[in-house]
Amino acid sequence: MAKPSRAQYFDDDDDDDAEREWRPWLIPVFVVANVAVFIAVMYVNNCPAHSNPYGSCVVGFLRRFSFQPLRENPLVGPSSSALEKLGALEWDKVVHQHQGWRLIACIWLHAGIIHLLANMLSLVFIGIRLEQQFGFVRIGIIYLISGFGGSVLSTLFIRNNISVGASGALFGLLGAMLSELITNWTIYSNKVAALLTLIVIITINLALGILPHVDNFAHIGGFLTGFFLGFILLIRPQFGWMERSNLPPSSRVKSKYKVYQHALWVIAVLLLIAGFASGLIMLFRGVNGNEKCHWCHYLSCVPTSKWNCKN
C-alpha cells in the first residue's frame, strides 16, 4: 500500500494530533500471548505421558513440552485432543454443549510451531503498520471481532473437524486494509497500484485456503468482518480538512467526510449487524450451512487426484 504523508496520520477526535503516529504495543502483546498459549498447550499435551501408535515424541529432551510424532502432527505441535481440551473450535461443543467461548478461545490456539510462526510473522508484518496509523483500540477491535466472525462462519460449515488459529483475525486485518484504501481513496497517491497489489495478496492467500486441512471458512468470515469494520473504524477526514484553517474561505473544505464515506459507513454497519445476527441465529439453531449452500464446501477444499477433502 502506498505510504501516506505524515499529514495523513491523525486522531479523528483531536486536530492537534494531526501528525501523530501511534507507538505500537498491542500487536506485540498479541504475539506474546499467542506464544504463551502455545507453551501452555504443550504443557497440557505432555506427549511422553501417553502411548502413541505413531511413534516416539519429537525433541524428546523437552520432556512434557516435546511434540507429537510427525506422522500424527506434521506441523510440529500438540495432539488434537489437547487442542480440543483447551478451546479448539468444534461444532458439537459450541452448539449442543453450550461452549460458545470456543468461538473466541480458538483464535489463540495453534496446531504447531509451523502454524504459529506463519501466523505471528503475518501478524507483525500487517498489524504493526496498521497500529502505527490507527492506534491500538481500533486495530484491537478489528482483530478480535474478525477472529470471532471467522469462527462463526467456520462453525456453520465445518462439523466433523476441529479448527484453531489466528488466521481469521489476520484476514480481518487484510480486509480492513482494503476497505480503508477504498473509503479514504482521495488521500492516497498511487492508489490504483496499491489497490491491485492488495487484491493480488488477498486473492493468493484465499486461494491457498482451498488446500485440504485449511479452514478457509475462517479466512473468509474474518476477511468479510474486517472489510466491513474498516469502513466503520478506519475512515479518515477528506483531503484538505486538516489544513482548512490555513486556507482562504473560498477554498476551505465544507465537511469533514465525503458523502460516499458516510454512505459506505452506513452500509457497512447494516451488513455487519445483519451478518452477525443471521449467522449466530443459524449457528445456535443447529443449522448446517452446507445444506443452505450446496457448493460452498468448495470454498474451503477442492478435491483432486492428490487428496480427498473428506479425509
C-alpha positions in Angstrom: 0.0 0.0 0.0 1.2 3.5 -0.8 2.6 5.3 2.2 0.6 8.4 3.1 2.4 11.6 4.1 2.8 12.5 7.7 -0.1 14.9 7.4 -2.4 11.9 6.8 -1.7 10.4 10.2 -4.2 11.8 12.7 -6.5 11.3 15.6 -10.1 11.9 14.3 -11.1 13.4 17.6 -8.2 15.8 18.0 -6.9 18.1 15.3 -3.8 18.9 17.4 -2.7 15.3 16.8 -2.8 15.6 13.0 0.7 14.3 12.6 0.6 11.7 15.3 1.9 8.2 14.7 0.9 5.7 17.3 3.5 3.7 19.1 2.5 0.0 18.5 2.3 -2.2 21.6 -0.9 -4.2 21.3 0.3 -6.3 18.3 3.5 -7.3 20.2 1.3 -8.2 23.2 -0.9 -10.4 20.9 2.2 -12.2 19.6 3.5 -12.8 23.2 0.0 -14.0 24.2 -0.2 -16.5 21.3 3.3 -17.9 22.1 2.4 -18.2 25.8 -0.8 -20.0 25.0 1.1 -22.4 22.7 3.6 -23.2 25.5 0.6 -23.8 27.9 -0.9 -26.2 25.4 2.3 -28.1 25.1 2.5 -28.4 28.9 -1.0 -29.8 29.0 -0.3 -32.1 26.0 2.6 -33.9 27.8 3.5 -36.2 24.9 5.7 -38.6 26.9 2.8 -39.4 29.3 0.8 -41.1 26.6 1.5 -44.1 24.5 1.3 -43.3 20.8 0.9 -45.6 17.8 2.5 -43.1 15.5 5.9 -43.4 17.1 8.0 -41.5 19.7 7.8 -37.8 20.7 9.7 -35.3 18.7 12.5 -33.4 20.5 12.1 -35.7 23.5 14.6 -33.9 25.6 12.0 -31.2 26.2 10.1 -33.9 28.1 6.5 -32.8 28.6 7.0 -30.0 26.2 8.1 -32.3 23.4 5.9 -32.6 20.3 3.7 -35.3 18.9 5.1 -37.6 16.3 5.3 -36.0 12.9 3.1 -38.7 11.4 0.4 -37.5 13.8 1.1 -33.8 13.6 3.3 -32.6 10.7 3.1 -29.0 11.9 5.2 -29.9 14.9 2.8 -29.4 17.8 0.3 -31.0 20.2 -2.3 -33.6 19.8 -5.8 -32.7 18.6 -7.2 -33.9 22.0 -5.0 -31.3 23.8 -6.2 -28.5 21.5 -9.8 -29.7 21.9 -9.4 -29.6 25.7 -8.2 -26.0 25.7 -10.7 -24.5 23.4 -10.4 -25.7 19.8 -13.5 -24.8 17.7 -15.8 -27.8 17.4 -19.4 -27.6 16.2 -20.9 -30.1 18.7 -19.4 -28.5 21.7 -20.4 -25.0 20.6 -24.0 -25.8 19.7 -25.0 -28.7 21.8 -22.8 -28.3 24.9 -23.2 -24.5 25.0 -19.5 -23.8 24.9 -19.7 -20.6 22.9 -16.5 -19.4 24.5 -14.7 -21.6 21.9 -15.6 -19.1 19.2 -13.0 -16.7 20.8 -10.6 -19.2 22.5 -9.8 -21.0 19.2 -8.1 -17.9 17.7 -5.4 -18.1 20.4 -4.6 -21.7 19.7 -2.2 -23.1 17.0 -1.7 -26.6 15.7 2.1 -26.4 15.7 5.3 -24.4 15.6 5.0 -24.0 11.8 1.4 -22.8 12.1 2.3 -20.4 15.0 5.4 -18.9 13.2 3.5 -18.4 9.9 0.6 -16.5 11.7 2.8 -14.5 14.0 5.1 -13.3 11.2 2.0 -12.3 9.2 0.5 -10.5 12.3 3.7 -8.5 12.8 4.0 -7.6 9.1 0.4 -6.5 8.8 -0.6 -5.4 12.3 2.3 -3.2 13.3 1.8 -0.8 10.4 -1.9 -0.6 11.0 -1.5 0.0 14.7 1.0 2.8 14.0 -1.5 4.5 11.7 -4.8 3.9 13.6 -3.9 3.1 17.2 -4.4 0.0 19.4 -8.1 0.5 20.1 -9.4 0.3 16.6 -6.9 -2.4 15.4 -7.6 -4.5 18.5 -11.3 -4.3 17.9 -10.9 -5.3 14.2 -8.6 -8.2 15.2 -10.8 -9.7 17.8 -14.2 -9.2 16.1 -12.8 -10.6 12.8 -11.5 -13.6 14.6 -14.9 -14.1 16.1 -16.6 -13.6 12.7 -14.3 -16.2 11.2 -15.2 -18.7 13.9 -18.9 -18.2 13.4 -18.7 -18.9 9.6 -16.3 -21.8 10.2 -18.7 -23.5 12.7 -21.6 -23.1 10.3 -19.9 -25.2 7.6 -17.4 -27.4 9.4 -18.9 -30.1 11.7 -16.5 -33.1 11.8 -13.2 -31.4 12.5 -11.7 -29.0 15.0 -10.3 -25.7 14.0 -7.7 -23.4 15.6 -5.6 -20.4 14.7 -5.5 -16.7 14.3 -5.9 -16.7 10.6 -9.5 -15.4 10.7 -8.3 -12.4 12.7 -5.3 -11.9 10.3 -7.6 -11.9 7.3 -9.7 -9.4 9.1 -6.8 -7.0 9.1 -6.3 -7.6 5.4 -9.9 -6.9 4.8 -9.7 -3.7 6.8 -6.7 -2.6 4.8 -8.7 -3.0 1.6 -11.8 -1.1 2.8 -9.6 1.6 4.4 -8.0 2.2 1.0 -11.4 2.4 -0.7 -13.1 4.7 1.8 -10.0 7.0 2.0 -9.4 6.9 -1.7 -8.9 10.6 -2.3 -5.9 11.0 0.1 -3.7 8.4 -1.4 -1.2 8.6 -4.2 -0.5 5.6 -6.5 -3.9 4.4 -5.3 -4.6 2.0 -8.3 -1.2 0.3 -7.8 -1.9 -0.1 -4.1 -5.3 -1.5 -4.7 -4.2 -4.0 -7.3 -1.3 -5.1 -5.1 -3.6 -5.6 -2.1 -6.1 -7.5 -4.2 -3.4 -9.9 -5.5 -2.1 -10.6 -2.0 -5.7 -11.3 -0.7 -6.5 -13.5 -3.7 -3.4 -15.6 -3.3 -4.0 -16.1 0.4 -7.6 -17.0 -0.1 -6.7 -19.4 -2.9 -4.3 -21.3 -0.7 -7.3 -21.9 1.6 -8.7 -24.4 -0.9 -6.0 -26.9 0.1 -7.0 -29.7 2.5 -6.7 -29.2 6.2 -7.0 -25.4 5.9 -10.1 -23.8 7.3 -10.8 -21.3 4.5 -14.3 -20.5 6.0 -12.5 -18.9 9.0 -10.4 -16.9 6.5 -13.5 -15.8 4.5 -15.5 -14.9 7.6 -12.6 -13.0 9.1 -11.9 -11.1 5.9 -15.6 -10.0 5.4 -15.8 -8.9 9.0 -12.6 -6.9 8.8 -13.7 -5.5 5.5 -16.9 -4.0 6.9 -15.2 -2.9 10.1 -12.6 -1.0 8.0 -15.4 1.3 6.6 -16.6 1.9 10.1 -13.4 2.3 12.1 -10.7 3.4 9.7 -12.5 6.3 8.0 -10.3 9.4 7.6 -11.3 13.1 7.0 -11.2 14.1 3.3 -8.1 15.7 1.9 -7.8 19.4 2.9 -9.9 19.1 6.1 -6.9 19.3 8.4 -5.5 22.4 6.6 -8.8 24.2 6.3 -7.8 26.9 8.9 -4.8 27.9 6.7 -6.9 28.3 3.5 -9.0 31.2 2.3 -12.7 30.8 2.9 -13.5 30.1 -0.7 -11.1 27.2 -0.8 -12.0 25.6 2.5 -13.5 22.1 2.7 -17.0 22.3 4.0 -17.4 18.9 5.6 -15.1 16.5 7.4 -16.1 13.5 5.3 -17.3 13.0 1.8 -20.8 11.8 1.1 -19.6 8.4 -0.2 -17.7 7.8 3.0 -20.9 8.4 5.0 -22.8 6.0 2.7 -20.2 3.3 3.0 -20.2 3.7 6.8 -24.0 3.2 7.0 -24.0 0.2 4.5 -21.1 -1.5 6.4 -22.9 -1.1 9.8 -26.1 -2.6 8.4 -24.4 -5.5 6.7 -22.2 -6.3 9.7 -25.2 -6.3 12.1 -27.3 -8.4 9.7 -24.4 -10.8 9.1 -23.7 -11.5 12.7 -27.3 -11.7 13.7 -28.2 -14.2 11.0 -25.0 -16.2 11.5 -25.4 -16.6 15.2 -29.1 -17.4 15.0 -28.4 -20.1 12.4 -25.4 -21.4 14.4 -27.2 -21.9 17.7 -30.3 -23.3 16.0 -28.0 -26.0 14.7 -28.4 -25.1 11.0 -25.9 -26.8 8.7 -24.6 -24.2 6.3 -23.8 -26.9 3.7 -27.5 -27.6 3.4 -28.2 -24.0 2.6 -25.3 -23.7 0.2 -24.5 -27.0 -1.6 -21.4 -25.7 -3.4 -19.9 -23.7 -0.6 -17.7 -26.6 0.6 -15.6 -25.9 -2.5 -14.6 -22.6 -0.9 -12.6 -24.5 1.7 -11.3 -27.5 -0.2 -11.3 -28.6 -3.8 -10.8 -32.3 -4.2 -8.2 -33.5 -6.7 -6.4 -36.8 -7.6 -3.8 -35.9 -5.0 -6.1 -35.5 -2.0 -9.6 -36.2 -0.7 -11.3 -33.3 1.1 -13.2 -35.8 3.4 -10.0 -37.2 4.8 
